[in-house]
Amino acid sequence: MVKDLQKFFVHETAVIDEKVAIGENTRIWHFSHVMPGSVIGAGCNIGQNVVIGPDGMVGNGCKIQNNVSVYKGVTLEADVFCGPSMVFTNVFNPRAHVRRMDEVRPTLVKKGASLGANCTIVCGVTIGRYALVGAGAVVTKDVPDHALVVGNPARLAGWMCECGEKLGQDMACPVCKKQYPWLAPDRPSDQVPGQDTVTPDSEAMAFVDLAAQQKQIYPQIMQGIQRVLAHGKYIMGPEVRELETRLAQFAKVKHAVTCASGTDALLMALMAMDVGPGDAVFTSSFTFVATAEVIRLTGATPVFVDIDPDTFNLGTQKLARAVETIKTTRPDLTPKAVIPVDLFGLPCDYDAIQEIALAHDLLVIEDAAQSFGGVYKKKPAGSLGHAGCTSFFPAKPLGCYGDGGAVFTDDDTLAGILRSIRVHGKGKDKYDNIRIGINGRLDTLQAAILLPKLEIFPIELEKRNQAAANYTGLLSGSSLTLPTVPKGYKSAWAQYSVLAKDQEVRSKLQEQLREKGVPTAVYYPVPLHLQTAFADLGYKDRDLPVCEDSASRIFSLPMHPYLTSRAQEKVADIINATMQAL
Ligand SMILES: *Cc1c(COP(=O)(O)O)cnc(C)c1O
């Protein structure tokens, strides 16, 4: 390091490793150590015996007091205060003899937050903007913006002004008079943010508990809505762009084009790929109607393919056979595309599908409406076809408070066409119309609601996976067929769906569960090839036997990230008791 070019100060006893960036006017004091890959912003004050990194991220204007370690995985935004001897952890369940450094859970401390002396931040949490963690507190859950949390485990004890004063009952700062009416207006102040909601036995259980999720991020959602109301850009506002950037990062693709629903996402993808009359589009019959409806809307012909009995996803050999059959028996149709549906959150077998697609020159449009957050061989759901489509319908793994969706793609040209189709086929602007499109935009308000939801989404996915594993453990003794997740796959667990022995057993189980306050659902009672809307395609009973068999005995149990193990035990007890009585 060329010391005389430095515009920052490092005490002679401090150690600064290679590949470190330090901003202007930052001061680093005695015996501190900045490890490789770390970035420290401008105007920071780093006290004595502080360790940063490797790959530590410290924003501008942070103040880090003596004896603090900002490990890999910890990100401090601007103006964060770390009190003396406070502690970040980065591995949740460390063992000296097990190497876990590749399991680091990221911790995010947002702008302006203060972490009191001697407090401990357990890894994986997010500390909201201008939150204050009391001295000695142990933070185990996310802390909302402006929250004051104290104790072990840290509990909500009030709300803080940006200036550092505690807000009064009226949500106003007694000193600077700033007001925060949107901060949890009716949350009892003794309630712990993020504490598991205990469902009393008498109370009905939720199939998807959106209220429990809202409790976690209520202030952030209200702030997002408030910001949109303040700037007034209701159509294609800045939140839409920010969301698209973050979604693309999440799905590891170049482009995320948000739109008005999952159905529009599929329709726009088909339109952008010029699918139309005379084209055959192959898809599963065991899916939500939207998947095949959009094929019809383009004028193309849906060809329904049977499913794999273990995963309920498109059977790949069956797909190959269906393509051959169309080629030999339907000279009026050109096989053009396949829409694999990642049912219940589990991605399809894309290696096999891509091989068939390559052999027959088919486009692959992934219906990831249920699988956003899932993974196939290290690749995120949504990134597995030429285009991937997802839905933000409220009950999907990542849902907004209305309708919404997105198309993902790495193809620059396709992304441009999708953006044009989304706004009536616009060229230079919406009054230059170069193709037929739709009004398919996502509302700015929905984007603002999705942003804080996306932030907790990785944690929620983890919790869904834990809930699924818990069900599987609790129900392994029953004779139900439980969901399987092949090696190298990760499900987003939109649904936890099981197969009963037959329709009668399913009815009995559903009835017993309903009586005891446990909701269940059947996805899907009638496969699409037998729906009236597709009757003219000429399918009949027994054409797709695995779909039909599954439809007759499948049902789904309550599934969401806030499901308590107690609730799951109750579900399992009812199922196990009912099965024994049969
Ligand atoms: C929900 C869903 C859709 C449609 O999404 P919307 O946002 O409701 O339009 C499409 N395909 C599948 C498999 C779905 O589950």
The ligand as a Tripos MOL2 file, in Angstrom:
@<TRIPOS>MOLECULE
LIG
   15    15     1     0     0
SMALL
NO_CHARGES

@<TRIPOS>ATOM
      1 C1        -50.6850  -19.2280   -9.8500 C.3       1 LIG1
      2 C2        -50.2570  -19.9010  -11.0640 C.ar      1 LIG1
      3 C3        -50.2570  -19.2680  -12.3110 C.ar      1 LIG1
      4 C4        -50.8820  -17.9300  -12.5550 C.3       1 LIG1
      5 O1        -50.4450  -16.8940  -11.7450 O.3       1 LIG1
      6 P1        -51.4140  -15.6450  -11.4830 P.3       1 LIG1
      7 O2        -50.4830  -14.6360  -10.8660 O.co2     1 LIG1
      8 O3        -52.4810  -16.0850  -10.5590 O.co2     1 LIG1
      9 O4        -51.9350  -15.1790  -12.7840 O.co2     1 LIG1
     10 C5        -49.7330  -19.9420  -13.3950 C.ar      1 LIG1
     11 N1        -49.2380  -21.1890  -13.2630 N.ar      1 LIG1
     12 C6        -49.2400  -21.8470  -12.0900 C.ar      1 LIG1
     13 C7        -48.6710  -23.2200  -12.0130 C.3       1 LIG1
     14 C8        -49.7640  -21.2360  -10.9470 C.ar      1 LIG1
     15 O5        -49.7690  -21.8880   -9.7770 O.3       1 LIG1
@<TRIPOS>BOND
     1     1     2 1
     2     2     3 ar
     3     2    14 ar
     4     3     4 1
     5     3    10 ar
     6     4     5 1
     7     5     6 1
     8     6     7 2
     9     6     8 1
    10     6     9 1
    11    10    11 ar
    12    11    12 ar
    13    12    13 1
    14    12    14 ar
    15    14    15 1
@<TRIPOS>SUBSTRUCTURE
     1 LIG1         1 GROUP 0 **** ****
